[in-house]
Structure formats: structure tokens, C-alpha cells
């Protein structure tokens, strides 16, 4: 399962990257896309109280997430929820948050990141 982080979504939308097409390239077999309730709440908050472009990108991210599987976690903190869900569901996290990537790596959880030339790759 690919788990979406708000930073990855917002960054991809700001660069006009079609993440679904990239996921199709990265994964030969069928995959599911999920989002934790905590990340959804973070996006809702950003879409309501964010400034300018961030507010718009968060609202667009919420629209994209309508087709995602929503995952319940014990924690309400977005990054912690992604770590918990990825361990429970054998997930891969799509993020642009370097701190989260570090935490995921320490737990052996793979991540997908955006490169400077707008490609999606597995984090080294």
C-alpha cells in the first residue's frame, strides 16, 4: 500500500506532477493508495487556515484523496500515523518530509520522494 503524506501531495501538486502515473511506472502489480485520518485532518486544517497557495493545494489534495483508502491509527499526529500504518500494512510512504523519511528509514520502511527533475523514485 502506498501511504500519502501531506507534504508529498502538496509538493507534487505545486509542481504539477501526476503522481498516479508515476505510481503506475514504479509498481508493476496492482497497488492500493491509502491515507491516514491524521493526514486527512492535517490537510483539512491547511485548507481552512493555510495561506494563499498552500490553502489551495491542500484543498486539491483533499479532492485527490477522495478515492483513497482511509486508515485508522492509534495516534493523531500525522507523521506518527504514517509510521504506524506503514508498519501495520507493509506500506511505502510518499513524502517530501526529510525528518519523516529519516524516521521511516530507521524502521526499515521505504519511501517515495520527488527528485529535483520532478520524477518519483524510491528514497535511497
N, C-alpha and C positions, 0 to 999 in steps of 0.2 A: 504494500500500500504506500502511495506517495502522500505524505502529510504536508500541508501547506502552512507556511508561516506568513504573517502579515508583511514582513519586510521583503520577502521574495515576491509576493504578489504585487505590492506597491511598486517595487523596483522594476519588475517585468512590465507592468502596465505603463510606467513612466517612459520606458524605452521602446514601447510598442512591440514587445516580444510575445509571440504566440506560444505560450508555454505548453499547450496541449499538443501542438505539432512537434515540439521538442521532446515531450514525453513519449510520443509515438516513435520517434527516432531512437531514444535511449532504451526503450523497453520493447523487445521483440514479442513478448507474450502479453496477453491482456492484463491490465492493471486497474486498480481502483484508486480514486483520489479521495482523501479524507481531510477533514479539518476539525480541530478540537473546539469544544464550546468556548474555551478560554480565548482562543484566537478569534473566533467569531465575535465575542464580546469586545475584544480589543479593536477590531475593525469597526464595529458599531460605534464605539466611543470616538474613534478617529473620524468617522464620517459625520458625527454630530458636533464634535468640538475641535476638530483639527483646523488648520489654517489653509486657505486657498487650495493649492494643487493637492496637498495631502488629503484634504477632505473629499475632494472629487475622486481621487484614486482609491481611497478606502471604500467609497460608495460603489465604485465599479468593481472592486474586489469582492464586495458582498454579493453583487449580482452574479459574478463568476462562480461563487461558492454555493449557489442555489442547487447545483447539480451534484455537489459533493456529499459523501457520507459524513454525517456529524458524529463525532466520537466524544463520549463522556469520559472524563478523567477525574481523579480524586482532587487534583489541585486546580485552582482558579487562576494561576499565574501562567501566562501563555507559553513561555519557554519551558517551564517545568512540565506543562501538559503535553507539549510535543515530545519531550524526552520520555515521559511516562507512556504515551501512546505508541511511540516508535518501538519501545522495548516490548510492549504487550502485543503489538500487531505485526512485529517484524517489519517495521516501516523504514522508509527513506524520507528524509525531511528536505523540502525545498525551502531554502532560506538565503538571505544575504547578510545575516547577523553573525559577525565573526565570533562573538562570545558564545553564542549558541552552537555554532559549528565546532568550537573547541570542546564544549561540554559533550556534544554528541560523539565526537571522535574519541574522547576519553572512555566512553561507554561502548565503543565499537559500533556506533550507529552511523551508517553512511548518510551523506548529504548531497544534494544537488545545488549547484551555485551558478550564477551568471558570470561569464567572463567579460573582460573589457570590450571584446568584439561581439557582444550580445549572443553568445552561444551558451547553452546549458550543458554543464559537464558534472561528472561526479567529483566531489571535493577530494583533493589529494590528501 
